[in-house]
Amino acid sequence: MRSASTQQPGSERPVRHTSPTGVARTTPLTAVSRVPWADMQDSTGSAAAIPLLLNGIAWGDSATALAALEDLRKRICQYGFVTEQATAATVPFLWELAQLPHVTCRARIIQLLKAIADARQWESTAALYPKLLSRRENPVVWERAARQAVRDRRGDLNSLLTEPDTEIARATTELARSLAD
């Protein structure tokens, strides 16, 4: 399996378009096609389906968005484990989606970011079984990269902390506590 780049294209600001009414609107996930998803792995194998799931979260109704987010969670951070290399590449897009008012499952996205930020299972396992660190595909590296990807966007917390939705504000406060370490 080839290791793919984990650059942070989702940290680019979304493209803003002006609608016929003259009001600017944001087009989310503009950089998602720049990530070599097919060259990365998630818990199911190829991470090629991740863009479809991100789009389902961005544009789906409540049920569709939640189902897409749950599928994505299983692929990138299942049972508190960062499952594969695609997790770090997905994080910037999760941050982007968490800030978009039309996304219906924003609090759950923030909770997923917190789960990724808190993930230390592979690191803990490697402390007991150091041979894990000598494997070609090193899950400790994936876990650290994913945690760093969450930390890289912690500046986005300020706008989320002021959200009037109490569920979003509560989830953001919990994520902020995790990132304060």
C-alpha positions, 0 to 999 in steps of 0.5 A: 500500500502506498502512503498518500500525502496528508496535506491540508487542502481543506484549510483553504477558504471555501469559494464564495459565489454571489447569488442572483440576489447579490448575497454571497454564498459559500460552496463547501468542499471545493478542495476535496477533489485535490486529495488522492483519496483512491491512494489512501486507506480507510477502515474498509480499504480504499478511501475513495468513498470519503468525498461522497460521504462528505458531500452527503453530510454537506448537502443531505437532509438530516437523515442522509447527513447523519447516515453519511457521518456515521459511515464516515466515522466508522471509516476514520475513527472507529471505537476511538481508534484512528483507523487509517491514513485517510483520517488526517486528510478528512479532518480539514473538511470536517472543520469546514462542515462544522462551520456551515450553518446549513449542515444539519449534524454540526454538533456530531461533526465536532464530537467526531473531531474531539474523538480524533483529538483524543485518540491515543489508543495506537500510541498506548498500544505501541508503548506496550508492544514497541514492535508496532512502531517498526511496521511498514504501515504505522498506525501511531503515525496516522493517529498523531497526524490526525490529532495534529490535523485537528489541532491545526484548525483550533483557531476555528473554535472561536466562531463555533463557541459563539453559536446560539445552538447549545448542542454545538456550543457544548460540543465545541467547549468539550473539543476546546478542553481536549485541545487545551492540553 
